[in-house]
Amino acid sequence: MNVMKIASSISAIIVLIYTILLLFQVWGDGIAIDTFMKLTISAVVMIVVLMGLALMYREYIEDKSMRDDDYLG
């Protein structure tokens, strides 16, 4: 399975869980606002780091395959 597909799937799961939490926060009793903000920041950081690592890994693999195929010197 492609690394970008895995990273996108994990990011989508994080967004789905966060969306459910957000709806619960807006329409339900919710949780304390400071805890909610911490979870928000954590979700954003996890998605950014996950996608950044996946992009770096993809670029590394593409560069390596181009070097192996003698497209790059």
C-alpha positions in Angstrom: 0.0 0.0 0.0 1.2 3.5 -0.8 2.6 5.6 2.0 0.5 8.6 1.0 -2.7 6.4 1.0 -1.9 5.2 4.5 -1.2 8.8 5.7 -4.3 10.1 4.1 -6.4 7.3 5.7 -5.0 8.0 9.1 -5.5 11.7 8.7 -9.1 11.1 7.6 -9.7 9.0 10.7 -8.3 11.8 12.9 -10.5 14.4 11.2 -13.6 12.1 11.5 -13.0 11.6 15.3 -12.4 15.3 15.7 -15.6 16.1 13.8 -17.6 13.9 16.1 -15.9 15.5 19.1 -16.7 19.0 17.7 -20.3 18.1 17.2 -20.5 16.8 20.7 -18.9 20.0 22.0 -21.3 22.2 20.1 -24.6 20.3 20.6 -23.9 18.3 23.8 -22.7 19.0 27.3 -19.2 19.0 25.9 -15.9 19.0 27.7 -14.0 21.8 29.3 -12.9 24.4 26.8 -9.2 24.1 27.7 -9.3 20.3 27.1 -11.1 20.9 23.9 -8.4 23.4 22.7 -5.7 21.0 23.7 -7.3 18.2 21.6 -7.8 20.6 18.7 -4.1 21.6 18.7 -3.0 18.0 19.1 -5.2 16.9 16.1 -3.8 19.6 13.9 -0.2 18.8 14.9 -0.7 15.1 14.3 -2.1 15.6 10.8 0.6 18.1 9.8 3.4 15.9 11.1 1.9 12.7 9.6 1.5 14.3 6.1 4.9 16.0 6.3 6.6 12.7 7.1 4.7 10.9 4.3 5.7 13.6 1.8 9.3 13.4 2.8 9.3 9.6 2.6 7.6 9.7 -0.9 10.2 12.2 -2.1 13.0 10.0 -0.8 11.6 6.9 -2.5 11.1 8.8 -5.8 14.6 10.2 -5.6 16.1 6.8 -4.8 14.2 5.1 -7.7 15.3 7.8 -10.1 18.9 7.3 -9.0 18.6 3.6 -9.4 17.2 4.0 -12.9 20.1 6.4 -13.7 17.8 9.4 -14.3 19.8 11.4 -11.7 23.5 11.4 -11.4 
